[in-house]
Amino acid sequence: MEPNSKVLSFEEACTLVERYASQLTLPDIEEMTLLDCDGCVLAEEIHADRDFPPFARATRDGFAVRASDVAVVPRKLKVIGEIAAGAASASHVQSGEAVEIMTGAPLPGGADAIVMVEYTRRDGASVVVERAVKSGENFVPRGVEAHAGDLLLVSRSRLNPAAIAIAASVGKDALKVFHKPVVAIVATGDELVEVSERPGAAQIRNSNSYSLAAQVVRAGGEALVLPIARDREDSIRDAIHEAKSAELLLFSGGVSMGKYDLVEQVLASEGAEFHMTGARIQPGKPVVFGTLPGEGHALPFFGLPGNPISTMVTCDLFVAPVLSVLGGGMPQALRFAHAKLEDEFKVAPGLTRFLPAILTGTTSESRLTVIPWHGSGDLAAIVRANCYLVVTPEVTGLARGAYVTVLLKD
């Protein structure tokens, strides 16, 4: 039994996957210590517990002054005190006075500017200011970043170092987060051996399980790498049954049209519903997406092509949006940019192509160089790439200097 053909365009495939992801049920919520939260999806709102900053904060080492006192320079002022970061001060700056202040310290009363230390010189108990400042210079006013009660982090946002810093700044040492989805990964093929084994003349080491595991972890999941499934129905079926406890199943290999590409027919025999049996893209045309019946919930699966670049590209394009929602997040949109093509490029029409490339340039002009590659098994090409040139199906060639679409990699 084989699934009916459902080969979609790139746009149709993206829409299908995003629509499926948008209907998924959110996972369970658990509490984790702040040190363990990186990459998790927040399951609560985080509000400011006080004004940020809670006081007018110096952003430079120097002297707190009244700006009107130093409108004309040089000007000698009496130093009436010193304020270090973390220290409170009862000093109140009157006309003709200054307070020495360090970065991060609270601005003393009466002062409305800070003169940077490099524009001053000490003269005993006084300081000579040699550059004028305007009111408001070199300090951050109280509450300018946030007021007490303001929403700082929204639920379903992915936690990164900056978000974790915000949580810490409001006194959160633990956060409510969504459970990370377990993703079962199965590489298929009689030609594969484990990475620790010495391959025979016609064998290769299993790299796909490890690249997929890394992509899963980066996308917020937990990778469950299962043993290699051989090109036999019983071996593939055993892998499916072993993966039933996971929230997502990824196959690499076994989804093309060859005699020993058995993944689709075994999935069909297990009651799979196929939403997509291919996409008109290169690399990755044989990609498969569907669901398997399970206890209490359907198990989504992807059958990814076995060539390493195809595996990585299709994971980025189609798996990541589903994995994001399975972890409690919002579907992650692909990130595109535009750049000027360095060299003329020709291609056969008919498919949306994602070709390994290097994006360089300046802030005013980005440039793109396509990496010569030898098919979707060329790992040396993909490791050098920091993006993909996107070529739409109707294009047969691109001129040097043309502005092209670029899909950014993480």
N, C-alpha and C positions, 0 to 999 in steps of 0.2 A: 504493500500500500504506500503510495507516495502522495504528498500534499499537492493540492491544486496550485498552479503557478500564480503567484502574486508579486510580480516584479514591478517595482515602483520607481518613479523618478526620484532624484535626491530630495526635491522639495516635498513630494508626497510622503516619502519615507520619514523625513523630519517631522512633518505634521502628524503622521500616524503615531510616532513614538511619543511626541509631546502630548497628544490627546490622551493616550493611554496613561502616561505618567500623571497627568492632571487629575485622573479619576482614582488614583491609588489611595488607600486608607493610610493615615499617618501612623507611624510606629509607636510603640510604648515609650513612656518617659521614665528616665532614671536620673539620679543625682550623682554628679561626679565632682571630685576635687578639681580646683582650678588648674592644677598642674597637669591633669589628664584630659583637659577639654579641647586642646588644639585639634581642629578638624571636625569636631562634633557640630551638630546643629542645635542651636539654642531653642529651648522649649518654654521660655518665659520672657517677659519684658524686663529690661534693666533701666531703672530710673536714677537720676542724679539724687544723691542723698543730701547734697548741699550745693551752694553755688560753685561753679568752676570757672576760674580759680576762686577759692573762698576769700581771697583778699587781692588787692591790687599788687601784682607780682612783678618784681624787677626782672627784666630780660637781659641786662648787662651789668657787669661790675662797674661801679663808678660812684657818682655822688648825686643824691636826691636833692633837688633844688626847686625854687620857684622860677618858672621860665622867664617871668618878667624881670627877674634879677640879672639874667645873663643875656638880655636882648642886645646889649653892647658889651663886647669883650675886647681885651681881657678884663676879668672882674674877680676881685678877691672876696671870698666868703669865709665866714667863721665856721669851722667844723664843730658841731655840737654833739656828735655821737657816731655810733657805728651799728649797723644791723647786718647780721649774717643770716644765711638761709636757715629757716627753722626757728629763728629767735624772734621774740616779740620786742617791741620798743615803745617806750612812752614819749619818744622825741616828737616834737611838733616844730616844723620848720617855719621860722619867721623870716621876714624880709632881711636879706643880708646873711642868711645862714645856709648851711648844707649839712647833710648826713651822709657819711660814707656807707655804701650799700653793696651787697653782693648779689649775684644772680640767684633768683628764686626767693629772695627775702621780700617781706611786705613793705610797700611804700609807706613812709611815715606821713602822719597828718601834716597838712599845710603844703606839702610838695606836690607838684604836678608834672614833673619831668625828671629824667635821669641823664646826667652828662656822663658819657663813657670815660673810663679812667684814662684812656690814652689821650684825651683832649684836656687833661688837667695836669697840674704839678703842685705838690705839697709845698707849703711855706710855713713851717712850724705848726701852729694850731689852726692854720687857715689853708685854704686851697685856692689856687688861681685857675679859673675856668677860661680856656682859650678858644672855645667854639660855642656859639649860641645853640640853644635847643628850643623846640616849640613845645607847648603844652601837650602832654600825652605821649611824648617820645620815650621809648625804651622801657616801657612797662605795659603789662596787660591788665586792663581794668577788671575789677571783681565782676563775676557772672557773665563775662563776655562770651565764654565758651558754652556755658549751660547754666540754667537756673535750677534751684532745688525743685525736684519733681519732674523735670524735663525727661522725655523719653530718649535714652541714649542708644539702646540696642533693641531691635525688634525681634519678636519670636520668629523662628524659622530662618534666621540668618546664620551663616556658617561662621564658626569662631576661628579667628586667626590671631596672630600675636597682638595686633592693635585692639581687637575686641576683648581679648583677655586682659590687656592693660586697663581698659575701661572698667571691666568688671572688678578688677582688683582695686581700682581707684575709688569705687563706691563701697568697698568693704566686703565684697563677695569672695569667700574662700571656697565656695562650692556653687555649682550651677545645675539647674534642671536642663537636661539635654535629651534629645531623641536617641533611642537605641540605634547603634550602628548596624546596618544590614550585613548579614553574612552572605558572601558571594562565593558559590562553589565554582571552581575553575577546573576544566577537564581538557587537557590536550589529547588529541587523537592521532593515531597513525602507527603502523608497524615500523616505520623508518625511525621513530624516536627512541632515544635512550635518555636516561637521567643524566643530569649535568656532571655527576661524579664518575660516570662510566666513560670508558674509551669507546668511541663509536667505530663500527665496522666500516668497510669501504663504501657501503651504500646507506649508511645511517647518519643521522644528525642528532645533536643534543637538543633537549627540550628547552627552548628559550621562551616560548610563548607563555607558558604558565607563570614565569617570573615577570615578564613584562606586563602581563595582565594583572598580576597581583599588585605590582607597583602602581598601575593606573587605578585599580580599585581602592587602594589605600589613600592615594591622593584625592580621590573623589569622595572620600568619607566612609568607605566600607571596610569590612574585615574580610580578608582573603582566606578562603579555605581551599588549598591546592590539593586536589585529589590525584590518585595515581593515573598514569597514562592509560587511556583506553585504546585497545588495539582495534584493528579493522575487522571486527567480528561483532555480530549483533549482540551476542551475550555479554561481551565486554562493555559495549556502549550502554546496554540496558542496566548492567550492574552499576555503572557510573551514575545513571539517572536516578536509580533508587537510593544510592548513597547521598545524592544531593538534595533529596526531598525535604530535609530539615532546614535548608538554606532559604534565603529570601530571593535569591536570583541565581540562575545557572548560566555559565558561559562555557560553550564549547569552542575550541579552536581546531579547525581542520574537519574534514569529512563532510563538507556541505557543498562540494562542487558536483560535477556530473560524471565523475569517474566510477569505474566498476566497484571500487572499494570505499566510495564515499557513502556511508551508510547512516549517518547521523539523522538525516531527515526522516528516513523510512522507519527507523527505530522510534523516534519521537512520535511519529504518526501512529505506530502500533501501540504506544503508551497513552493514546487519547489526546495528543497535542492539538491545540487549535493554532493554526498558522495565520498570523496577521500580515506577514511579509515573507516572501521566499527569494527575494533578491532586490537589488537596487541598481539603477543604471549609473554606476559610479566606477571609477578606477583610481586606486585599487579598492577591492572589496565588493565587487559585483555579486558574489554568491551569498551575501549576508542573509541570515534567516532570523526572524523574530516571531515569538508566539508565547503561548501559555500551556502549562501542563496541569491537569487536575490534581488537587492535593487535599489533604485533610484540613478543612476550615478555610483554605485560601488557594487560589490558583498560583502556580509557580511560574513566573516569567522566565523566559530563556532567550538567549541569543546564540545562534550558530555563526561563528565568525570564521572567515577564510583562514587557512593555515599558514599562508605566507606571512612572515613577521610584520612587514609594513602594513599589509592588509588587516592583520589582526589589530594593530595599534590604531590605525586610522578609523576603522569601524567602531572600535571601542570609544574613541573620542567623539565620533559623530552621533552614535545611537545609544550606546550603553550609558554614558555619563548622565543624560537627562533623567533616565529611569532610576539610576542609582541615587541621584541626588534626592528625588522625592521619596524613595524607599528609606532614606536616612532622615526624613523629616524636612528637607530643604525644598526650595522652589526649583522648578526645572532650570537648569543652567543653559543660558543662551550661548551659542557659539560666538566667538569673538573674531571679528573681521577687521581688516585695515586695507589701505591702498598704498601702493608703492610704484616706483618707476622701474620698468624691466630693463635690466642691464644688457641682455643679449636677445636677438631674434629667437623666436621659439615657434616650432610647428608641431601640430598634433592632429590626429584623426578625429573627426567629429562624432557625435552620437552619445557621449558619456560626459557626466560631470567628473572632472579629474582633479585629484589632490596630489600635487607633485612636490617632493621634498625640496626646500629652498632655504636660502639664507637671507634674512632681512637685516640690512645695515643702513647707515646714512646719518643724517643730522636731524636736528629738530625742525628744520625747514623743508627737508626733502629726504624721504626714505627710498632706498634702492633695493631691488630684489634680484638675486642670482639663483637660477635653477641649478640644482646639483645633478650632474650626470649620474644616472642610476641604471641598474641592470635588472629591472623587474622588482616585484614586490617581496622578493626574498633578500634584498640588498640591505642588510643591517648597517653596513658601513655608511651608506648614504643617509639613512634616517637619523643616525646618531649625530651627524654633522648639522642636520637641519634644525632651525629654530621656528619654522613655519611651513605652510604649504601654499604653493601657487594654486589658485582655484581657477579652472578653465571650464566654462559653461559648454553645454553640448553642441551648440551651433558654431563654435569657434574652430577654425582650422589653422590659424596662425596668429602670432602676436609679434608686432614690430618692436625693435629696440627702442626704448624710450616711452613705450606705451604705459599708461597707468593701469595696473592690474589689481585684482582682488586677492587678498592674502588671508588665509585662515591661521590665526595665531595659535601656537602650542603653549602649554603651561611651562 
